[in-house]
Amino acid sequence: MQRRKLGMDLEVSALGLGCMGMSEFYGPRDDEEALRVLDRALELGIDFFDTADMYGPFHNEELLGRFLADRRPDVRLATKFGIVRKPGEYARSIDNSPDYARASCEASLRRLGVECIDLYYVHRVDRQRPIEETMEGLADLVRAGKIARIGLCEVSAQTLRRAHAVHPVSAVQTEYSLWTRDVEREVLPTCRDLGIGFVPYSPLGRGFLTGRFHSGDAFESGDFRAALPRFTDANMATNRQLVDALGAVAARKDATTAQVAIAWLLAQGPDIVPIPGTKRRAYLEDNAAAASLVLGAEDLAELDTLSARLPVAGARYTEEGMKGVNA
C-alpha cells in the first residue's frame, strides 16, 4: 500500500478505513467480524482508522479500543468530537466549547485505551461559537500531549482559514466522490494553499457507486440510507445513470465499479486519503485493490466528463443533516 502525508507530518496509508458502519447507521453490527476487518486492514497495509465518539454513540471507540490493546503502534488513529448524542437517541446538538472538547477528548482516550490521539477532528462546526475559541481549546490539548494534530469536518473555506491562523490544521474531512464534488470549488483549493491534507469520507457515495442498489427496499433494518434523499426510488433511477457509466469504464479496466470510483479519487492528488467504510472483509479487500488500479489520462478525462454531464438527484443528507454542512 502506498503512503501519503496529511498536513506537515502525519504519514498514513493511501487508503484509510472508515469505521462508523461497524457500530450503527448501516444495519446490524457484528463486533467479532468488525475486529476481523480491522485485522485484515492492517494485513493489507491500511493503517489509518477513522472513528468518532458519536458512532454508537461510544461503541465504535470502545470497539477500536479492544483492537488497539494489542495493535496501537501499527495504527494511525483519528477520532472526532462536537456532535452530542445520547445513547439510543438520534437527536443531536453541537458543542465546540473548549470545556466540552477537553471532556470529550479525555473520554475518548479512556475508551480507546491510548495516551494520545493522532488526529482529533471537530466533527461539525458550531455556527454560534467563534472557531478561534474552539481552536484555542484544541491547541491546549496539543500542548498537553492529549492529541497530536487537529482536523476539521464539513467546514467552509473561510472558516478553515480562520481556524488555521490560530493553530495548524492537519486535515479536512468532507464528503467527496464522483457524485459529490462541491469541495473542488473552494475547500480543496484552500487546503492546498495552506498545506492541509484532505480526507474524503463516503468516497463510494454511501455504497451507491458500487452499483449494488437499485431500489429503496434493498436496505436492512436500521440502515439510515433509506431516509436519505439520494436513495429514494425516484432519485435512484436518475442516479443509476452515473453508476452504469462507471460500470462501463470498470469493465474496460477489468475492475469493479467501486475500484474505479476510489482510484479516481486517489488520482486527484497526493494530498487526498479516502476512507471508504465497511464492516465486511470482502468489501475491504475490493476497496484496497483500488490503490493498485492505474487510471490513464483518457480514463480520468472520461470520468470527469461523465460526472459533469450526468445528473445527481437529491441532497446528501436530510434537511436537518444538511444544517451541519459547510458551516
N, C-alpha and C positions, 0 to 999 in steps of 0.2 A: 504494500500500500504506500502510495506517495505521501509525502509530508508537506504541510503548508503552515504558514505563520499567520496568527491573528494579532494585530497590533504590533508592538515592538518585539515581544519576546515569548509569546505563547505558541509553541510548536505542537501541532496536532496532526492526526491522520487527515488525509484529504477529504474523507467522508467521516462524519460523526454518526452518532446513534441517538435519535430522539426516543426517550423512554416513557413518555406520557401514557401511551396506549397500553402499557403493561399494567396500569393501575385503574384506568377508567376511560370514559368517553367513546371507546370503540368496542363495546360489548364486554362479555365476561372476562375475568382475569384468571391467570394460571401462574402462580408465583414460581413454581418449580420450572415450568417451561421458560418463564422470563429469565430466570437465573441461567438456564442453559443458553438462551440467546445472548446474554451478556458475556458468557464464557466464550461462545463461538465468535462473537465480535472481536475479542482480543486475538483469537487464533487467526482471524482474517486480517489483522493489522489495524483494526478500528479501535482507537483508544480514547476518543473524545465523546464522553457520555453527557447527555443533557437532561436535566430534571427540573423540578420546581417544588416549592413547599405546598402549593395548592393542588398538585396532582394527587388525588386520593380523597380529600386532602391528606397530606403527610405520608400516605402509604408508599408512594414512589421513592421518596428519600429513604424510608425505612428499608425498603426492598434493596435499594442500592447499598445501603449500609451493611446489609448481610453479605453482599458480594464483595464489598471493599475491605471487609475484615481480613481477607487473605490476598487481595489484589491491589491495594491502594497505590503502590508505586508504579503500577502499569497503566493507570487511568489518569486522563486529564478531565477534571470534573467541573461541570457548570451547573449551577442551580440559580433560582430566582426568588425574589420576594416582591410584595407590593399588592398582590391580589388577595383579599381577605375572604375566606370561605369557612363556614362551619361544617364539620363532618355531617354528611347526609343531606346537605342543602346545596342547591345550585346558586342561590342568591349570593351576590358578591359585592364588595366595595373595594376602593383603592386607598391604600395608606402608604405614602412615601416618606413619612416623617423619620428623622434620624433616630428617634427613640424606637420606633417600630422596626426600622432596619436593623438596629442593634439586637433587639429581642429576637427578630426572625432569624438573623444570622446565627446567634447562639443556639437557637432551637434546631436549625438545620445542621450545624456542626455536631450536635448530640445525635440526631437521627442518622446522619451519615457516618458517624464514628471517625471523623477526621479532625485534624487540628487547623487546617487552612483550606479554603475553597479556592480553586484555581481561577474561576471566573464567576463573578456574582452579578447577576443582572437585576435591573429594575424591570419587573415583569410588565407593568403598564404604568405610564406616567400620569400622575395626579395633576389635572389641569388647574386645580386650585392652589397648588403649592409651587413656589419657585424651584426650578430644577437645581439651581445653585445650592439651595438649602439641603436638598437630598444628596447632592454630590459631596458636599462638605461632610455630611454624616458618614457616607461610604468611604471617603478619604480617611476618616478617623479609623475605620475598620481595617483599611490597608496598613496604616501606621501601627496598628495594634497586632498585625500579623494574622488577623482572622480571615481575611480574603487577600488574594494576590493581585486581582485585577477587577475592573469594573466594566460592566456591559449594560446596554440599554435595549429594550424591545419596543417595536412598533412606535418609533419616535420620528418626529419630523426633522428635516434638515436644520431648521432654525434652532430647535431645542437641543439638537445634538451639538451644534457649535457652542451654545451657551454652556452645556454640561462639560464639554471637552476643555473649555477655558478654565474651569475650576480644577479638574483633575483629568489626566489622560483616560480616554475611553478605549478599551482594547477591541471591543466587538459590538456590532449592532445585529440584533436578531429580528428579522421580519419575514413574513411570508414572501416567497419569490419562486416563481416557476414559469413554465411556458404559458400558463393561463392566469398568472398574476405578476405583472411586470411594472407596477406603479413605481417601485423603488428606483427604477432606471432614470426617472426624470430628475430627482433632486437628492434623495437619500444616499444612493450608491455613489454618485459623484462626490458628495460631501465626505463620505467615508474615505474615499481615495485621496481627496485633497488633504485630509487630516491624518492619513496613515492608519485608519481604523479598519479592522477586518470585518467581513460580512458573513453572517451565518443564516442562510435561508432555511426556515422551517417549512413544513409541508411542501417539499420540492416535487412531490408527486400529486399535488392537488388533493390532499387527504385521501389518496388512493385512486382518485378518479382517472388520473393519467396512466394507470396501469392497464386500463381497458376492462377491468373486472365488473364494472357497474353499468347496468342498463336501465334499471328502474328503482324507484324508492322503496320497493318492498324487499330489496336484497339485504337489508341491514338486520343485524341481530338486535335483540332487546338491549336497551341501554346504549345504543350507538347514536351519538348526538348528530351525526351527519344527516339523519333522517329529517332533522329540523332546519338544516341549512338551505338557503335559497338556491344554491347551485345544484342541489341534489333532488329538487322536485322533479317529477316525471317530465313536465313540460320543458324545464331548463336542461335536464339531462339529454333530451333529444337534440337540442341545439348544441350542447357541449360535446356530444359524441362526434361531431364533425372534426374537431381538433384531434380527438383521440384516434379516430380512424386514420387521419392523415399521418399521425405519428406512427401508427402501426405499419403503414406502408414503408416509411423510412426504416423502421426496425427490421422489417422482413428483408429489405435490401442489405442491411448490415449484419444479418444473422444474429440479431439481438432481440431482447424484449422491449416492449414499449417503455417500461419503467427505466430500463438501462439507457435508452436514448434520451429520455427526459432528464435524467441525472447527469449524463455525460454532457448534455448541452449546458447545464448549469456550471459544471466544472470548467468548461471551456470559456466561460465568461470572464475568467481572471484568476490568478493565483492567490488572490486575497479572499476567495469565496470557499466556504466549507459547508456544504449542505448537510443537514442532519435528518435524513429520512427515518421515520419512526416505524417500528414494527414490534410485534410480540411473538413472531414466528420465525424459526430459523430458516425456513425455505425462502421467505421474502428477504431476510437479511442477506443471505448468500446471493440472491439475484441482484439486490441493490449493490452489494460490494463489487460485483463483477463490472459495474459501470465505470469504476475507476480505471479499468484497462481498455475501455472502449474508446477508440480514436475516431472522432468526427472530423472530416476534412472541411476545408473552407466552403466547398459547394454544399455539403450537408448542413453546415451551420447557417449558411445563407438561405437554404430552403426552409429550415425550421423557423428562422426569423420571419420569413415571408408568410408561412402558414400561420404563425402566431399573430401576426399583424392583420391578416386577411380574414381569418375565421373568428366568428363572434364567440364571446364568453357571456353566457346569460346568468344573471343572479349575482348578488353581493357575496363577499367572502363569508360573512357572519350574518346572524340575525341583526335587526336594528339595534338591539341592546348591545350585542357584541361589538358592533362597529363603533360604538362610542369610545372604545379604548384604542382605536387605531389612529396612528399618525397624530398623536397628541401634540 
